[in-house]
Amino acid sequence: MFVKNSSCGVYITSVGGDPGKSKEFHHSHAQEPGVFMEEIIKELKRRGVEFEIEDARMQ
């Protein structure tokens, strides 16, 4: 089973195995928003709010 991370990533998130405490946790990155950002974007669109959103960039 793979689960999507609940991160604030807009264009990238991590996808991993079973959630919870485990001795090993393997994950990879996916080019899609995290669950939290999916919900924020969906709600802003539902309310008709115009917005621009992007991930923070690290230098």
Backbone bond lengths (Angstrom), bond angles and torsions (degrees), N, CA, C in turn:
res aa  C-N    CA-C-N  psi(-1)  N-CA   C-N-CA  omega(-1)  CA-C   N-CA-C  phi
1 M - - - 1.452 - - 1.527 108.44 -
2 F 1.336 116.43 134.00 1.457 120.86 176.77 1.518 108.82 -118.20
3 V 1.303 116.25 139.43 1.458 121.50 179.89 1.515 109.73 -123.33
4 K 1.332 114.62 146.14 1.458 120.15 177.10 1.515 108.59 -84.78
5 N 1.313 116.18 141.47 1.447 123.39 179.59 1.520 110.38 -66.04
6 S 1.304 115.98 149.01 1.471 121.14 177.96 1.526 111.71 -88.77
7 S 1.316 117.53 26.06 1.465 122.43 -172.19 1.523 113.80 -69.23
8 C 1.327 113.86 170.75 1.458 121.90 175.47 1.522 111.37 -89.73
9 G 1.309 118.67 12.29 1.457 121.29 178.61 1.517 111.21 -64.15
10 V 1.329 116.90 132.56 1.459 121.33 179.45 1.520 110.33 -87.99
11 Y 1.324 116.98 -45.25 1.465 120.59 -176.18 1.521 113.91 -112.86
12 I 1.325 116.65 -5.56 1.468 119.22 -179.96 1.527 108.74 -150.03
13 T 1.306 115.64 141.54 1.462 121.56 176.04 1.514 107.87 -145.03
14 S 1.300 116.34 173.13 1.457 118.83 176.49 1.528 108.96 -104.30
15 V 1.313 114.83 147.57 1.452 122.48 178.90 1.515 106.24 -124.27
16 G 1.324 116.31 129.38 1.453 118.44 -175.40 1.503 113.17 -138.48
17 G 1.285 114.79 -170.34 1.453 122.23 -178.46 1.509 111.84 -82.87
18 D 1.316 115.59 -153.69 1.458 121.51 -177.05 1.519 111.70 -55.67
19 P 1.346 117.52 134.99 1.464 120.66 177.45 1.523 110.86 -74.70
20 G 1.301 115.96 168.67 1.456 121.31 177.96 1.514 111.84 101.19
21 K 1.282 115.47 -174.84 1.467 120.85 -178.47 1.519 109.41 -77.98
22 S 1.287 116.11 127.83 1.460 121.37 175.76 1.520 108.07 -147.76
23 K 1.294 116.53 161.74 1.459 119.97 -179.17 1.516 111.26 -73.48
24 E 1.337 116.47 -33.16 1.462 120.85 178.38 1.516 109.06 -130.27
25 F 1.306 116.17 134.85 1.462 120.71 176.67 1.519 107.84 -127.00
26 H 1.294 116.31 117.74 1.449 121.50 -179.94 1.523 108.80 -105.59
27 H 1.308 116.07 138.00 1.462 119.10 178.04 1.522 110.02 -145.19
28 S 1.303 115.03 165.03 1.461 122.00 172.98 1.523 107.11 -137.94
29 H 1.319 116.34 170.24 1.458 120.31 179.62 1.519 110.05 -100.43
30 A 1.322 115.25 142.68 1.460 121.58 179.55 1.525 108.24 -123.25
31 Q 1.314 116.62 142.37 1.464 122.04 -179.98 1.525 109.61 -84.78
32 E 1.320 115.73 71.04 1.456 123.00 179.43 1.519 108.20 -159.94
33 P 1.318 117.26 162.28 1.466 119.13 -179.39 1.523 112.28 -71.70
34 G 1.334 115.31 155.51 1.456 120.65 172.27 1.520 109.50 -72.62
35 V 1.312 117.08 166.59 1.460 122.12 -176.72 1.524 111.64 -58.33
36 F 1.333 117.60 -43.69 1.468 120.69 -179.49 1.528 111.05 -59.05
37 M 1.330 116.68 -47.71 1.463 119.71 -179.25 1.521 111.65 -67.36
38 E 1.334 118.17 -35.33 1.470 120.32 175.41 1.523 110.38 -56.45
39 E 1.324 116.14 -44.56 1.461 120.39 -178.66 1.522 112.39 -69.02
40 I 1.335 117.27 -40.38 1.472 120.59 177.62 1.529 110.31 -62.30
41 I 1.324 116.83 -47.32 1.470 121.56 -179.92 1.522 110.57 -61.26
42 K 1.327 116.41 -45.06 1.470 120.60 179.98 1.534 111.01 -59.89
43 E 1.326 117.11 -43.47 1.460 120.89 -178.57 1.534 111.76 -69.00
44 L 1.325 117.61 -40.90 1.466 119.69 177.63 1.524 110.76 -61.82
45 K 1.326 117.12 -42.46 1.463 120.89 177.94 1.532 110.64 -64.14
46 R 1.334 116.71 -42.57 1.470 120.67 -179.88 1.525 111.31 -59.85
47 R 1.327 116.01 -35.47 1.464 121.02 -179.59 1.520 113.17 -85.30
48 G 1.329 117.05 -3.64 1.456 120.70 179.44 1.514 113.92 75.37
49 V 1.312 117.55 23.45 1.463 122.30 -179.49 1.522 109.05 -82.28
50 E 1.333 116.45 126.55 1.458 120.05 174.58 1.524 107.96 -81.92
51 F 1.328 116.64 132.65 1.455 119.84 -177.02 1.520 110.64 -154.68
52 E 1.317 114.83 157.82 1.459 123.23 170.55 1.519 105.50 -123.82
53 I 1.308 115.73 140.30 1.458 119.23 -175.86 1.521 109.33 -143.93
54 E 1.319 116.77 141.87 1.469 120.21 177.16 1.519 108.74 -154.08
55 D 1.306 115.83 160.94 1.459 121.45 176.49 1.516 109.88 -70.66
56 A 1.333 116.06 149.40 1.462 120.75 172.08 1.525 107.99 -69.01
57 R 1.293 116.40 147.47 1.452 120.22 -179.91 1.522 109.26 -108.92
58 M 1.308 115.58 136.77 1.461 119.91 176.73 1.522 108.20 -97.72
59 Q 1.338 116.10 139.72 1.463 119.33 -178.81 1.491 110.78 -99.00
